[in-house]
């Protein structure tokens, strides 16, 4: 089980977009995630009639390392760390380290 998943609300804690908040759109690899509205670059794209894409300059979000993001805790209104807890039925759940509450996702 990974600490960060698609759909988690995270805050950027390092880099050019420090302080921005957004949702994880996808997990690229165990160490890279793509966050909505963060680390966006301009990409020059050629038209491809076979795929139906038009050419031009497009904005695109690029992956960011997981060490530069922290999950947002809505209860405390600040960033938090993720831990794991195993219950009696051997189910592993993600929890906030500061409060011990289960992360809903």
C-alpha positions in Angstrom: 0.0 0.0 0.0 1.3 3.4 -0.9 1.2 6.5 1.3 -0.1 8.7 -1.4 -2.9 7.7 -3.8 -4.8 9.2 -6.7 -7.4 11.7 -5.5 -5.5 12.7 -2.3 -5.4 16.4 -1.5 -1.7 17.4 -1.1 0.4 20.5 -0.5 3.7 21.2 -2.3 6.4 21.6 0.4 9.4 22.2 -1.8 10.3 23.6 -5.2 9.0 26.4 -7.5 5.4 25.7 -6.6 5.9 25.6 -2.8 2.6 26.3 -0.9 0.2 25.3 -3.7 -2.5 22.8 -3.0 -4.0 20.3 -5.5 -5.3 16.8 -6.1 -3.1 13.9 -7.2 -4.2 13.2 -10.8 -2.1 10.0 -11.2 0.8 8.1 -9.7 3.6 7.8 -12.4 5.9 5.5 -10.4 6.5 4.8 -6.7 8.4 8.0 -6.4 6.6 10.4 -8.9 3.1 11.9 -8.8 1.3 14.3 -11.0 -0.6 17.1 -9.1 -3.3 19.2 -10.6 -2.1 22.7 -11.4 1.4 22.1 -10.2 4.7 21.9 -12.1 3.0 22.9 -15.4 5.2 23.4 -18.4 4.5 24.6 -22.0 4.8 21.8 -24.5 5.1 22.4 -28.3 2.9 19.7 -29.9 2.8 18.7 -33.5 -0.7 18.1 -35.0 -1.6 14.4 -35.3 -4.7 13.8 -37.5 -4.7 10.1 -36.7 -5.3 10.8 -33.0 -7.4 13.9 -33.7 -5.0 16.2 -31.8 -4.3 19.7 -33.0 -0.9 21.3 -32.9 0.2 24.3 -30.9 1.6 25.2 -27.4 -0.2 23.4 -24.6 0.1 23.5 -20.8 0.8 20.2 -19.2 1.4 19.0 -15.7 4.6 17.1 -15.2 5.5 14.6 -12.4 6.9 15.8 -9.1 8.8 13.7 -6.6 6.8 12.4 -3.6 9.3 13.9 -1.1 8.2 17.3 -2.2 4.5 16.8 -1.4 2.6 16.3 1.9 -1.0 15.2 2.4 -3.4 17.9 3.6 -5.3 17.2 6.8 -8.7 18.9 6.7 -9.3 18.6 10.4 -6.2 20.4 11.5 -6.0 22.6 8.3 -2.3 21.8 7.7 0.0 19.2 6.2 0.5 15.9 7.9 2.4 12.6 7.5 0.9 9.3 6.6 1.1 6.2 8.7 -0.4 2.7 8.6 -2.5 0.8 11.1 -3.4 -2.8 11.0 -6.7 -3.7 12.6 -7.9 -7.0 14.2 -9.1 -8.4 10.8 -5.5 -7.8 9.3 -6.8 -4.9 7.2 -4.1 -2.2 6.5 -5.4 1.4 6.6 -3.8 4.8 6.1 -3.9 7.2 9.1 -2.8 10.7 9.8 0.3 10.6 12.1 -0.7 13.7 14.2 -4.3 12.6 15.0 -4.5 8.9 14.3 -7.6 9.4 12.2 -8.2 7.2 9.2 -7.7 8.8 5.8 -10.8 8.7 3.7 -10.3 7.7 0.1 
